[in-house]
């Protein structure tokens, strides 16, 4: 398999995704130490796990509890890493950009399933 050097456009997209991946890693480290905000006298550094919005179906699926939130962060990190590395394996600029878009779109719709069933 031949590795291709990404174009400037692909590198800009990859750099943006790398910045987002770094934020996810930092959020994961912060969330792994944080407590829930549920009891009214909430801690200073808390996350909204198990809030009523998540339980009633109106909120986000990944805020149901701390374990699911941390798993979703790992899944999103894997999806982003896969998207960042995909242009190296593609033949051209447009296939590299299309691969990034497809991986992110499929990851967005499949993240809940992957979080609940794979990890």
N, C-alpha and C positions, 0 to 999 in steps of 0.2 A: 504494500500500500504506500502510495506516495503522499507526502505531506506538503500542502501548498501554503505559501505565505498569503495571509489575508490582505485584501485591499485596504485602502485608507478608510473607506466608508465602513467596512466590516470592523476595522480596528476601533473606530469611534463607537460603534454599537457595542463591541466587546468591552471597551473601557467603561461605558455606561453600566453595562450589566455587572462588571466587576465591582463598581462602586456600590451598586445595589446589593450584591452578594456580601460585600464587606459590612454593610448596614445590617443585613440579616444575621451575620455571624455575631456582631456586637449586640443585637437585640436578643439573640439566643442566649448569650452569656449573661445578659442582664435579667432576662426572664427566668433563667434557671435558678437565680438567687432570690427572686421576688416572691412576695406573698400575695394572696388574693385580696381584692378590695371589698369583698362581700360584707364582712361585719362592719357596721356603721363606723366605729372608730378605726378607720382603715390606716394601714401602715403608710409611712411616707413614700416609699417606693413600692407601689403595688400594681398589679395587672387585673383587668376586669374579668377574670375567670368565673364561671358559674353565675354570671349576672342574669337577671330575669330575661333580658333581651335574647340571650343565647338559648335559654331554655324554651322560650315560647316560639322559636322558629323564625323570629324576626331579625335576629342578630346573625353573626357569622358563626359557621360551624366549628371553626378552630378555636373559639373562645369557650367551649363547653367546659373544659378543665385544663389544668396545667399540662398534663401528659400529652393530650391531643395537640395543644398549642406548640409544645416543644417538638413533637413529631412533625407537625406541619412545617415548622421552620427548617427541619432537616430535609424534608421532601422538597421544599422550595429551593433550598441550597443546592440539592442535587440537580434539580431541573435547570437552574441557572448555570451551574457548572457545565452541564451537558450542552446547553445552548451556546455558552462561551466557546467551548472547544469544537463545536460542529463545523465552523468554516474551514478548519484545518483539513478536514476530510472531504470537502466538496471540490468539484472541478472548477467552478467559476464564481464570479462575484454574486450573480443573481441566485445561483443555487445555494451559496453560503448564507445570503440574507433570507432566502426562503426557508432554509433549514432552521435558522434562528426563530423566525416567526412561527413556523409549524410546531417546533418544540415548546415554545412559550404558550401557544394557544392550547395545544394538547395538554400541557402541564397544568394550565389554569383550570381546565375542565376535569382533569383526572387527579388533581391534588388531593381532594377529599377522599376519593376511593383509595389512592395509594397510601394515604396517612392511616386510614382505618384498617386496611387489610394487609398491607405489606410489612409494616413495622410492628 
